[in-house]
Amino acid sequence: MKQVSIDKEPIGHYSPGIISNGNLYISGQTSVNLATRKPATGGIQAETLMALQKIEAILQASGLTKEAVVMCRVYITL
């Protein structure tokens, strides 16, 4: 297994991505901006965009693109 990270100091006690047996598994991502450590402002659209941008950064750090994604789930709370 190989860990994939996009943050020098992770916010939580998890690995953003793990490569195992040739597959990349990405942990759930929040809308917290890694540079400011604050949630994205601008409502649900800005928060969703931030989480998706973090997922894309993890893919890129692994040498993959969005075309390699097999499944993606989005959980939204109101």
N, C-alpha and C positions, 0 to 999 in steps of 0.2 A: 504494500500500500504506500501511496505517496500523498502527502498533504499538499493542498494548493491554497495559497493565501493571497489576498490583495491588500492586506492591511498590516503595517509593521507591528501594531499593538492591537490585537483583536479585542472587540468590544465585549464579547461573551466567552464562555468556556466551550467553544466548539471550533471545528475546522470548517471554513467556508466551502471547501471542496476536498474530496478524496478520490484518488484514482485507484481502482482495484480491478484486477483482471481485465484491464483495457477499457473499463467503463469509468466515467466521471460521475460522481454523485455530489450534488450541490445542496448544502443546507439551506433552510428557509432564510430569506434575506429580508431585513427590515428597511424602513425608509430613512434610517439614520445616515447622515452624510459622514463619510469617513474622515474628511478634512476638518469639519467643525464639531463633530460628535453630537450634532443636534438633528432632530427630525426635519425632513424636507418641509418647507412651508408652501402653501398654495392649495391645500386640500388633497383629495383623493387622487387627482391626476398627477400632481407633483410627487406624492408619496409612491404611487405605482411606478412612475418613471424612474425614480431613484432606486427602487428595489430591482427593477429590470436592468438598469445600467450596471448595478453591482453584479448581477448574474452574468451579464455579457463580459464584464471584466474578468470574472473567474474563468469563463470559457476561454478568453484570450490568453490568460495566464497559463492555461492548459494546452494551448496550441490548437484550440477548436473554434468553431464558429456556430452561430445560431442554427445553421443547417444540420448540425450534428445532434440537436436536441430531439429526443424520442418522446418525452412526456414532460409537461410542466403544469403544476397546479398552483392556483392563486387562491389564498384564503383572505377574505375581507370581513372585518368586524364593523358593526355599526354602533 
